[in-house]
Amino acid sequence: MNDRGRLIVISGPSGAGKSTVVFKAIENREDICFSTSVTTRKPRPGEVDGREYFFVDLDRFKEMVEKDELLEHAVYVANSYGTPRAYVERQMAAGLNVLLDIEVQGARQIHEKMPEAVMIFIVPPSMAELRRRLEARGTDTERAIEARLIRAGQEYAEADFYDYIIVNDDAEMAARELSAIITAERCRASNRMQYLKAQQ
């Protein structure tokens, strides 16, 4: 009897340390896979269809939107991206938790289409710490950092539909919290009721 996997949606401002926390949380787990997005952009050298992305043309992408085959979609730098519902459903049916790192607007689309998805928001302990991390990366101009801080404030205001908030003050602790949430969600009664019914 297979536990059905869960869709785990991770969001948080640029500089919150999401990638570090996620990779620490899943490095020893075999019950998690990353979602593979569909995109209209051309493959880069070395990219394989179905591994990095599912590559489609714009007409096929529009058809997927019209047929409600995408859990969310957005345009970024003149290319369209989306999360294919069928791929996510297949992985979950096989017992895998599917992890999706996405911004707040896309997360809201998923929350509306799949309310059982687990929504997790990762934040730094303060805006001052967020600024320090962005400056330490050394990749953005002061103007870009200011824009990222403004956007972070907007995301905080829009993030009222998340189930969990992880404060990434210490990456190891934040990773343990994320792993604990994923484990707890797998143990939800609604996800394991078949075990009780099989014994009746």
C-alpha positions in Angstrom: 0.0 0.0 0.0 1.6 3.2 -1.2 1.3 6.5 0.7 0.4 9.1 -1.8 3.0 11.8 -2.2 2.3 15.5 -1.5 3.0 18.6 -3.6 5.3 20.8 -1.5 5.4 24.4 -2.6 8.4 26.5 -1.4 8.5 30.3 -1.7 10.4 33.2 -0.2 12.2 36.3 -1.1 15.5 36.3 -3.1 18.2 36.0 -0.5 16.2 34.0 2.0 18.5 31.0 1.4 15.7 28.7 0.0 18.0 26.6 -2.1 20.5 25.9 0.7 17.7 24.9 3.1 15.9 22.7 0.5 19.1 20.8 -0.5 20.1 20.2 3.1 16.6 19.0 3.9 16.4 16.5 1.1 20.0 15.2 0.7 19.3 11.9 2.5 15.7 11.5 1.5 14.5 9.3 -1.4 10.8 10.2 -1.1 11.2 13.6 -2.8 11.7 14.8 -6.4 11.7 18.2 -7.9 9.0 19.3 -10.2 9.9 19.6 -13.9 8.5 22.7 -15.5 7.3 23.2 -19.1 8.8 26.1 -21.0 8.7 27.7 -24.4 12.3 28.7 -24.3 14.8 26.8 -26.4 17.0 24.1 -24.8 20.5 25.2 -23.8 23.5 23.0 -24.7 23.4 19.9 -22.6 19.8 20.3 -21.5 17.5 17.2 -22.1 13.8 17.4 -22.7 12.0 16.0 -19.6 15.0 16.4 -17.4 15.7 20.2 -17.0 12.4 21.1 -18.6 9.7 19.9 -20.9 10.3 22.0 -24.0 7.2 23.0 -26.1 6.4 25.6 -28.6 4.1 28.5 -27.9 1.0 27.0 -29.5 1.3 23.8 -27.4 1.8 26.0 -24.3 -1.3 28.0 -25.0 -3.2 24.7 -25.6 -2.0 23.4 -22.2 -3.3 26.7 -20.5 -6.7 26.4 -22.3 -7.1 22.7 -21.3 -6.1 23.5 -17.7 -3.1 21.2 -17.9 -0.9 23.6 -15.9 -1.2 24.1 -12.2 0.4 27.6 -12.6 2.0 29.5 -15.4 3.8 32.8 -15.9 5.9 34.7 -18.5 9.5 35.5 -17.6 12.0 37.3 -19.9 9.7 36.8 -23.0 9.4 33.0 -22.4 6.5 31.1 -20.8 6.9 28.7 -17.9 4.4 26.4 -16.2 4.0 23.4 -13.8 2.4 20.5 -15.7 -0.4 18.9 -13.7 0.0 15.4 -15.2 3.7 15.1 -14.3 3.0 16.2 -10.7 0.1 13.8 -10.4 2.2 10.9 -11.7 5.0 11.4 -9.3 2.5 11.8 -6.3 0.7 8.6 -7.3 4.0 6.8 -7.3 4.5 7.9 -3.6 6.9 10.7 -4.2 6.6 14.2 -2.6 7.0 16.7 -5.4 9.0 19.9 -4.5 8.3 23.2 -6.3 10.3 26.4 -5.7 8.2 29.2 -7.0 7.3 32.8 -6.4 4.1 33.9 -4.6 1.8 34.6 -7.5 2.4 31.1 -9.0 2.0 29.6 -5.5 -1.4 31.3 -5.2 -2.5 29.8 -8.5 -1.5 26.3 -7.3 -3.2 26.9 -3.9 -6.5 27.7 -5.8 -6.2 24.7 -8.1 -4.8 22.2 -5.6 -5.7 23.4 -2.1 -4.3 20.2 -0.5 -0.8 21.3 -1.7 1.5 22.1 1.3 2.6 25.8 1.2 5.8 26.7 2.9 7.3 30.3 3.1 11.0 30.6 3.9 12.1 34.0 5.3 15.3 35.5 6.8 15.0 36.6 10.5 14.8 40.3 9.5 14.9 42.7 6.5 18.3 43.9 7.8 19.6 40.4 7.5 18.1 40.0 4.0 19.9 43.2 2.9 23.1 41.8 4.4 22.8 38.6 2.5 22.0 40.3 -0.8 25.0 42.6 -0.4 27.2 39.6 0.6 26.3 37.8 -2.7 28.0 40.7 -4.6 25.9 40.1 -7.7 23.4 43.0 -7.5 23.8 46.8 -7.7 22.5 48.8 -4.8 19.5 49.7 -6.9 18.7 46.0 -7.6 19.1 45.3 -3.9 16.6 48.0 -3.1 14.2 46.5 -5.7 14.6 43.1 -4.2 13.8 44.4 -0.7 10.7 46.2 -1.9 9.6 43.0 -3.7 10.2 41.0 -0.5 7.9 43.4 1.4 5.2 42.9 -1.2 5.6 39.1 -1.0 5.2 39.2 2.8 2.0 41.1 2.4 0.7 38.6 -0.2 1.7 35.4 1.7 -1.3 35.0 3.9 -2.3 31.6 2.4 0.8 29.6 3.4 0.5 26.7 5.8 4.0 27.1 7.3 6.7 29.8 7.8 10.3 28.7 8.3 12.6 31.4 9.6 16.1 30.7 8.1 18.3 32.1 10.9 20.4 28.9 10.9 20.3 26.8 7.7 20.7 23.5 9.5 17.8 24.2 11.8 15.6 25.5 9.0 16.4 22.3 7.0 15.4 20.1 9.9 12.1 22.1 10.2 11.4 21.6 6.5 12.2 17.9 6.6 9.9 17.6 9.7 7.0 19.3 7.9 7.4 17.0 4.9 7.4 13.9 7.2 4.4 15.2 9.2 2.4 15.9 6.0 3.0 12.3 4.8 1.6 11.0 8.1 -1.7 13.0 7.9 -4.8 10.9 8.6 -6.3 11.9 5.3 -3.3 10.5 3.5 -3.2 7.2 5.4 -6.9 6.4 6.0 -6.6 3.4 3.6 -4.6 1.6 6.3 -7.5 1.8 8.7 -10.1 0.8 6.0 -8.0 -2.2 5.1 -8.2 -3.5 8.6 -12.0 -3.1 9.0 
